Amino acid sequence: MTVFVLTFLLQVRIVFWNLENLFDYKTDSVVLAGGAVPPARQREFSPSGEKRWTGRKFYRKCSLVAKGIFWIADRYGGLPDIVAVAEVENGAVLGKLLWSTPLGKAGYRYVHYDSPDPRGVDVALLYRPGTLRLIDSKPCHVGFPTRDILLCRFLRDTSEFAVLVNHHPSKYGGALSEPRRAAAVRRMKEAADSLMDLGVSLVIACGDFNDTPDSPAFSVLSPSFRLLSEDLYNGREGTIRFNGSWELIDLFYGAPASAFPDSSFRVFAVRIPFLMVRDRTHPGEKPLRTYSGPRYLGGVSDHLPVYLQIH
């Protein structure tokens, strides 16, 4: 079990999961600023698109997401208070995720803002009002068209804390993408610094950073932030598998760093059996994706969920 000992009393369970293209199967109300339907929606994620994305496939994916979260709850002794997600299309998708699965009956609500990402995917957050009180939330723009950073402030008993949900630019742009990821890290730090200036006691940043912790882009976080995934990274674990090797790009950071003593934290990637498949190219297993190219596989994501418990 992951355990944190903090300088003040706070108990919270958090999951982050990149859901890899959780698009709605309907396109009638899915538009970007200016009224354009995202190209990925037109060409791929619709019943008539390349991927033949239907209601049956969409709701199966929602069911597997819920099943994964309940599997985590069973393993770690309680439902996550917060489930932060990436690559969701909009609030309508999150609403369907809740009302079509037992997650809604578990009391989850969602926080989401549309971002200027060209593909039309955003970050979002599910939380349980029965265990946390949402004080406020807002999107933090990075400065160019990409996923916004979602900022949420919560109150648990008498402890106030904030969560920053990230999905930084991918490496598909090659060397040109590195400055964009560095800019996103700087924007995350600016948001955290502002929160702490306002008196927020603890900031937890999570997300798909599309970089491993040894990236130079993260150097600006020192000494304010501590990498909470350090034990996992040092153990050469990972959340995605590329050419037979695991890479850790889905991370947790905490600020101020002094709130997390060196010997008192661990973070584990949760390898859920029914979301894994044998890797036919390399030894071992890999996450079971929804699609491999145009071929439907029936899984959830190429990313594993990551779980953090503060206790």
Backbone torsions as a table, in degrees:
resi	resn	phi	psi	omega
1	MET	NA	140.5	179.4
2	THR	-82.4	130.8	-174.1
3	VAL	-132.8	134.9	174.5
4	PHE	-121.7	139.5	171.5
5	VAL	-113.7	113.5	-174.2
6	LEU	-106.4	170.9	180.0
7	THR	-80.6	-1.8	173.4
8	PHE	-144.5	165.4	-174.5
9	LEU	-80.4	121.3	174.9
10	LEU	-155.6	132.2	175.6
11	GLN	-126.7	122.3	-179.6
12	VAL	-158.2	142.7	175.3
13	ARG	-112.2	132.5	-177.4
14	ILE	-132.6	135.7	172.6
15	VAL	-117.9	139.3	166.8
16	PHE	-118.8	138.7	-177.9
17	TRP	-149.8	121.5	170.1
18	ASN	-80.8	114.9	-173.1
19	LEU	-90.4	7.0	172.3
20	GLU	46.5	86.2	171.8
21	ASN	62.8	52.8	174.0
22	LEU	-82.8	81.5	178.1
23	PHE	-94.6	149.4	169.8
24	ASP	-67.5	159.7	177.2
25	TYR	-94.3	-5.5	177.3
26	LYS	-103.8	141.5	-176.6
27	THR	-113.9	-0.3	-170.5
28	ASP	-65.7	-31.3	-176.9
29	SER	-118.5	17.3	-176.5
30	VAL	-101.7	101.5	-177.7
31	VAL	-137.5	155.8	172.7
32	LEU	-93.2	176.3	174.7
33	ALA	-57.1	133.1	-176.7
34	GLY	94.7	-5.5	174.2
35	GLY	89.7	9.7	-178.4
36	ALA	-88.8	137.8	172.6
37	VAL	-79.3	129.6	-179.5
38	PRO	-54.3	137.5	-177.6
39	PRO	-55.0	-37.9	-179.9
40	ALA	-60.3	-33.2	179.2
41	ARG	-71.4	-42.9	-177.8
42	GLN	-65.1	-45.9	-171.6
43	ARG	-86.6	-29.5	-169.4
44	GLU	-121.5	-61.8	-165.5
45	PHE	-93.5	72.4	172.7
46	SER	-155.2	161.4	-179.2
47	PRO	-57.0	-29.3	-179.7
48	SER	-99.5	0.8	-178.4
49	GLY	-79.4	-179.2	-176.7
50	GLU	-57.5	-35.4	-175.7
51	LYS	-92.7	-1.6	-179.6
52	ARG	49.4	54.5	-175.8
53	TRP	-80.4	105.3	-172.8
54	THR	-108.6	170.1	176.2
55	GLY	-60.0	-38.5	179.4
56	ARG	-61.3	-44.1	-179.9
57	LYS	-69.3	-39.6	179.5
58	PHE	-61.3	-49.5	-176.8
59	TYR	-71.9	-26.3	172.7
60	ARG	-64.4	-42.3	179.5
61	LYS	-64.7	-42.6	176.6
62	CYS	-57.9	-43.5	-179.3
63	SER	-62.4	-40.5	179.4
64	LEU	-68.7	-36.5	175.5
65	VAL	-59.9	-48.2	179.0
66	ALA	-62.0	-42.9	179.5
67	LYS	-60.9	-39.2	178.2
68	GLY	-64.5	-41.4	-180.0
69	ILE	-66.7	-40.1	177.6
70	PHE	-70.1	-30.5	175.8
71	TRP	-65.0	-41.8	176.2
72	ILE	-61.4	-44.4	179.8
73	ALA	-59.5	-41.8	179.6
74	ASP	-66.6	-38.5	-177.9
75	ARG	-70.4	-38.2	-173.4
76	TYR	-106.2	7.4	169.3
77	GLY	87.6	18.9	176.8
78	GLY	167.1	152.7	178.7
79	LEU	-63.6	142.8	172.9
80	PRO	-60.7	138.7	174.3
81	ASP	-72.4	-31.4	-177.8
82	ILE	-134.3	133.6	170.7
83	VAL	-122.3	104.6	177.5
84	ALA	-89.6	137.5	-175.0
85	VAL	-134.0	158.1	175.2
86	ALA	-129.6	161.7	178.7
87	GLU	61.0	47.1	168.5
88	VAL	-109.1	148.1	-171.3
89	GLU	-77.9	-45.6	-174.8
90	ASN	-168.2	-177.5	179.9
91	GLY	-66.3	-31.6	178.8
92	ALA	-61.4	-39.5	178.1
93	VAL	-64.1	-42.7	179.4
94	LEU	-65.0	-38.9	176.3
95	GLY	-61.2	-42.8	178.1
96	LYS	-66.6	-36.7	176.7
97	LEU	-58.9	-39.4	-178.6
98	LEU	-76.6	-50.2	-172.2
99	TRP	-77.4	-17.4	-179.7
100	SER	-93.7	-3.1	-178.2
101	THR	-134.1	169.8	178.1
102	PRO	-67.9	-4.2	178.7
103	LEU	-61.2	-36.3	177.5
104	GLY	-64.9	-41.0	178.5
105	LYS	-68.3	-21.9	176.6
106	ALA	-79.0	-3.7	174.0
107	GLY	94.9	11.4	-178.5
108	TYR	-74.1	144.7	169.9
109	ARG	-125.9	165.9	-176.1
110	TYR	-124.2	156.1	173.3
111	VAL	-125.2	127.3	-177.5
112	HIS	-154.2	144.2	171.8
113	TYR	-133.7	140.1	175.1
114	ASP	-69.2	136.8	-179.0
115	SER	-114.4	169.5	-179.7
116	PRO	-86.3	20.9	-178.5
117	ASP	-61.6	130.3	-176.7
118	PRO	-61.2	-29.5	179.7
119	ARG	-83.2	-10.0	178.6
120	GLY	79.1	26.4	176.3
121	VAL	-113.3	147.4	-175.4
122	ASP	-132.1	171.0	166.1
123	VAL	-95.6	161.1	179.4
124	ALA	-158.4	178.4	-177.0
125	LEU	-148.3	132.2	170.3
126	LEU	-102.4	140.4	177.6
127	TYR	-145.1	163.6	-178.3
128	ARG	-109.3	106.7	-179.6
129	PRO	-60.2	-20.1	178.2
130	GLY	-70.8	-18.6	-179.3
131	THR	-117.1	-20.9	-178.1
132	LEU	-134.7	150.3	171.8
133	ARG	-110.5	122.4	177.7
134	LEU	-77.7	118.2	179.9
135	ILE	-82.1	-51.4	175.1
136	ASP	-164.7	172.1	-179.6
137	SER	-155.6	157.6	175.8
138	LYS	-166.7	158.1	172.9
139	PRO	-87.8	140.8	176.2
140	CYS	-107.2	110.5	-178.1
141	HIS	-72.3	139.5	-176.6
142	VAL	-85.0	-25.8	178.0
143	GLY	118.4	-3.7	175.7
144	PHE	-153.0	166.7	-175.8
145	PRO	-65.8	106.1	176.7
146	THR	-164.0	-172.9	178.0
147	ARG	-71.0	132.4	172.6
148	ASP	-68.5	159.3	170.9
149	ILE	-89.9	125.9	-179.3
150	LEU	-88.7	124.8	178.9
151	LEU	-109.5	124.7	176.6
152	CYS	-130.6	132.1	175.2
153	ARG	-108.1	133.6	-177.0
154	PHE	-126.3	159.2	171.4
155	LEU	-124.2	124.7	174.6
156	ARG	-118.7	109.6	-172.1
157	ASP	57.5	-113.0	179.1
158	THR	-108.2	7.2	-176.7
159	SER	-101.6	122.7	176.1
160	GLU	-98.2	135.8	177.0
161	PHE	-147.4	165.7	-178.8
162	ALA	-128.3	150.6	176.3
163	VAL	-122.8	131.9	175.3
164	LEU	-113.0	117.8	-178.2
165	VAL	-101.4	125.9	-172.0
166	ASN	-121.5	149.1	164.8
167	HIS	-147.5	94.1	-171.0
168	HIS	-81.3	160.7	-176.7
169	PRO	-54.7	144.4	-176.9
170	SER	-78.0	174.9	-180.0
171	LYS	-90.8	6.0	-178.2
172	TYR	-62.8	-23.5	178.1
173	GLY	-82.3	4.9	179.5
174	GLY	66.7	-144.2	-178.0
175	ALA	-61.7	-26.7	-179.9
176	LEU	-67.4	-20.7	-178.4
177	SER	-82.6	-18.5	-176.8
178	GLU	-61.7	-46.3	177.6
179	PRO	-60.9	-30.1	179.3
180	ARG	-70.6	-40.4	177.0
181	ARG	-68.1	-38.7	177.6
182	ALA	-62.3	-39.2	178.3
183	ALA	-65.1	-37.9	178.8
184	ALA	-66.4	-38.7	177.1
185	VAL	-63.8	-43.4	178.9
186	ARG	-62.3	-39.9	179.4
187	ARG	-65.7	-37.8	176.6
188	MET	-61.7	-44.1	179.2
189	LYS	-64.1	-41.5	177.9
190	GLU	-59.0	-43.8	179.4
191	ALA	-63.0	-42.7	179.8
192	ALA	-66.1	-42.6	178.8
193	ASP	-60.7	-41.2	179.6
194	SER	-64.3	-39.6	178.7
195	LEU	-63.0	-44.6	-178.6
196	MET	-69.6	-31.2	174.4
197	ASP	-64.2	-28.4	178.1
198	LEU	-82.6	-3.2	177.7
199	GLY	98.6	7.8	175.9
200	VAL	-68.0	127.8	-171.2
201	SER	-74.7	-30.2	-173.7
202	LEU	-147.0	135.5	176.0
203	VAL	-123.1	127.6	177.1
204	ILE	-114.6	119.6	177.6
205	ALA	-106.4	127.3	-179.8
206	CYS	-134.4	163.9	174.9
207	GLY	148.5	-177.4	173.7
208	ASP	-93.6	105.5	-175.7
209	PHE	-91.6	-5.4	180.0
210	ASN	52.8	25.6	175.7
211	ASP	-150.5	146.7	172.8
212	THR	-81.0	160.8	-173.2
213	PRO	-61.4	-15.4	179.6
214	ASP	-85.0	4.3	179.1
215	SER	-65.1	137.9	177.3
216	PRO	-59.1	-22.3	-178.5
217	ALA	-60.7	-27.9	-176.6
218	PHE	-82.1	-5.3	-176.8
219	SER	-63.2	-26.1	-179.5
220	VAL	-69.9	-14.4	-178.3
221	LEU	-79.5	-17.7	179.6
222	SER	-85.4	137.6	4.5
223	PRO	-98.1	10.9	-174.6
224	SER	-67.7	-43.8	-174.7
225	PHE	-102.1	151.2	168.8
226	ARG	-116.3	135.8	174.8
227	LEU	-72.2	109.1	-178.6
228	LEU	-79.2	-13.0	177.8
229	SER	-92.7	17.2	-171.2
230	GLU	-62.0	-44.3	-179.8
231	ASP	-61.1	-40.2	179.2
232	LEU	-65.2	-42.7	-179.0
233	TYR	-67.5	-43.6	179.9
234	ASN	-63.8	-25.8	177.4
235	GLY	-85.5	5.0	178.0
236	ARG	61.3	31.9	172.8
237	GLU	-83.4	173.6	-179.5
238	GLY	-159.2	173.1	-179.2
239	THR	-117.0	-15.9	171.9
240	ILE	-130.3	160.2	179.9
241	ARG	-123.2	125.6	-177.6
242	PHE	-129.2	120.4	-178.4
243	ASN	51.8	41.2	175.2
244	GLY	84.7	-0.5	-178.8
245	SER	-118.8	140.0	177.9
246	TRP	-80.5	140.5	175.8
247	GLU	-128.2	139.2	-179.7
248	LEU	-100.9	102.3	177.9
249	ILE	-122.3	-9.2	176.0
250	ASP	-98.3	111.8	-162.7
251	LEU	-129.8	162.5	168.1
252	PHE	-122.2	132.4	170.1
253	TYR	-122.2	149.4	178.6
254	GLY	-129.6	142.7	176.6
255	ALA	-139.1	143.2	-0.4
256	PRO	-73.3	151.6	-176.8
257	ALA	-59.2	-31.6	-177.5
258	SER	-66.6	-14.1	179.5
259	ALA	-77.7	-7.5	-175.9
260	PHE	-125.1	90.4	179.0
261	PRO	-58.3	149.9	-174.3
262	ASP	-55.2	-36.9	-170.8
263	SER	-98.4	11.3	-169.4
264	SER	-119.7	16.6	179.8
265	PHE	-141.1	148.9	172.6
266	ARG	-146.5	147.1	175.1
267	VAL	-131.0	135.4	-177.9
268	PHE	-122.1	135.8	166.0
269	ALA	-76.4	138.2	-176.1
270	VAL	-100.6	108.4	178.7
271	ARG	-90.2	95.1	-175.4
272	ILE	-79.9	123.5	-171.7
273	PRO	-54.8	-44.0	-174.9
274	PHE	-77.3	-1.7	175.4
275	LEU	-109.2	14.4	178.6
276	MET	-116.8	158.0	179.1
277	VAL	-146.1	153.5	178.0
278	ARG	-66.7	135.2	176.9
279	ASP	-81.9	113.9	-175.8
280	ARG	-80.3	-10.5	-179.5
281	THR	-99.7	-34.1	-178.0
282	HIS	-129.6	157.5	178.3
283	PRO	-61.9	145.0	175.4
284	GLY	101.6	-164.4	-178.3
285	GLU	-116.8	166.7	176.9
286	LYS	-145.9	162.5	177.8
287	PRO	-62.0	143.7	179.5
288	LEU	-87.8	110.7	-177.5
289	ARG	-79.1	166.1	173.5
290	THR	-72.9	-41.8	179.3
291	TYR	-134.4	151.9	164.4
292	SER	-119.1	99.8	-169.6
293	GLY	63.9	-131.0	178.2
294	PRO	-85.0	-5.2	-174.1
295	ARG	-85.7	125.1	-179.1
296	TYR	-78.9	125.6	179.9
297	LEU	-107.2	-25.7	175.2
298	GLY	91.4	8.5	178.1
299	GLY	-92.2	-164.9	-177.6
300	VAL	-103.9	-50.5	-167.7
301	SER	-161.7	158.9	171.1
302	ASP	-84.6	0.0	176.5
303	HIS	-109.6	143.9	170.1
304	LEU	-88.0	148.2	173.8
305	PRO	-70.2	152.2	178.0
306	VAL	-120.9	136.1	-173.7
307	TYR	-117.9	136.1	177.6
308	LEU	-129.5	132.5	173.4
309	GLN	-123.7	125.4	172.0
310	ILE	-105.1	128.0	-174.3
311	HIS	-143.3	NA	NA
